[in-house]
Amino acid sequence: MLALATSPFQCRGWRRCPLGMHSDMSWFAFALVVLGVWLAIKVVDALLKLAFWCLALVAAYWFLAPLAGWSWPF
């Protein structure tokens, strides 16, 4: 007995989909994956830049506060 397709992305019925029937969907999904990876890299890049700038400001205050007579924030 042949099993029916259970996924909405598969063809209905007992036959397999012909080659290339869903090729446009796979290219669209591939483009979305590439776009998602690119956006994730951009977000991580921006967060790392922000973290390093905050670290640089804290380090500058840490070294300059005793020399300038400023109070400690903690």
Secondary structure, 3 states (H helix, E strand, C coil): CCCCCCCCCCCCCCCCCCCCCCHHHHHHHHHHHHHHHHHHHHHHHHHHHHHHHHHHHHHHHHHHHHHHCCCCCC
